[in-house]
């Protein structure tokens, strides 16, 4: 009541922060004679590498965005969800450590859990990781709602609704929770662990097959055990390799066994890497098996890994965050997104060639390319350019303006005669064509420059306004140069350069600062050239 009255931000606080395993680990006996659990499977280098590899994908930049009306998107660093996914989901963890744990849990156990801490208004304000062994996800028989039963260290149990738990999983057999690839593939992974254990035992016994000690007399069980233990202690293991055996009482040693190549030990272990790669849907070369990787295809295999292995996991995690971290009203235009560009980057030569294509075709500016290379922007680097023989960036292709007709040669005579000639010229078709050409060139230059920057005005209005000041200062010189032939032709008679500069520099600059530049550009379409022409010819430019 008090919180509602004063609109206080009272957080519910986390119900549990349990990240250690709790449930007794479920051992699955396999035909290979090895029991397999999510923890014991980590003893396999291939399994360990696969899980850490998938978890490392969660270290990619993770941001919250808001969609724009024009189809673009902007980061929202002031939004609470931006802090949760990109900076710190709780006071004890960075975003990198938190998301790594969630993805590692999902890769190994098939599911990753975190409790969503909400304030008094129901907004998500914190995320607390929970070890998947502590959670039982079920559907309530009475309400048919999904719920999560969480067990604490002190033996207590907390039952939370689905909107209080961030539940990350991919493959599921019941639609409620994910299943562990280690559990499903226990038989195969058991064979991998058995092969590793056999290899350790093989080399632990001096990489030699077992042998037989033969005695001419019958030995008691006690004597047999004593002889076996003493022989193993002196001659067993890699450190005792090469020692000279001393045999007493007519005992003879007969080696018995098969060669390692016959047992195909190395081939079995190599096959184990491919087997694990299939279970985790990871290319073998990412598990350090480069037998079939070449310099000609390794880059394409890396892209295949991103598309087939990493992307499905990240899409599932993004969808769960969008569903539970944003409120219902925000879900229409807010979303979170991992930035995969870092994983898809090619070599430096390929990247620079692709930037050159973007720069030359007008869809990348120098600062766009610098941002992709983690470089700071440069002054004047936000301009988009295109070859002169292509259509402008801001719209449809325009027919090039016809060349301005040449002025007639100067009229001989007195100054008064020249003035009369210039006055007569201003009303002629030649003068009209000259004015139209200059106005069109001024309008096209202005519109192209504004269109290239208008989309970024909402991101940083102050920066956009600074750019406007710089552009129109430069554009002023361009306009003066375009007007110079006209001023000479008019000989100063009724030609007000200051009025033209106000209408082409000062007034549009202020208009673009006060209003949405995209709206202004739409209003200028087909009209800006005639407006400027009217200014030059002595009108006020208003239509």
Buried (B, 14 or more C-beta within 10 A) or exposed (E): EEEEEEEEEEEBEBBBBBBEBBEEEEEBEBEBEBBBBBEBBBEBBBBBBBBBBBBBBBBBEBBBBBEEEEEEBEBBEEBBBBBBBBEBBBEEBEBBBBBBBBBBBBBBBBBBBBBBBBBEEEBBBBBBBBBBBBBBBEEEEEEEEBBBEBBBEEEEEBEBEBBBBBBBBBBEEEEBBBBBBBBBBBEBBBBBBBBBBBBEEBBEBBEBBEBEBEBEEEBEEEEEEEBEEEBEEEBBEEEEEEEEEEEEEEBEEEEEEEEBEEBEBEEBBBBBBBBBBEBBBBBBBBBEBEEEBEEEEEEEBBEBBBEEBBBEBBEBBBEBBBEBBBEEEBEEEBBBBBEBEEBEBEEEEEBEEBBEEBBEBBEBBBBBBBBBEEEEBEEEBBBBBBEEEEEBBBEEEEEEBEEBBEBEEEEEEEEEEBBBBBEEBBEEEBBBBBBBBBBBBBBBBBBBBBBBBBEBBBEEEEBBBEBBEEBBEEBBEBBBEBBEBBBEBBBEEEBEBEBBBBBBBEEBBEEBBEEEBBEBBEEBEEEBBBBBBBBBBBBEBEE
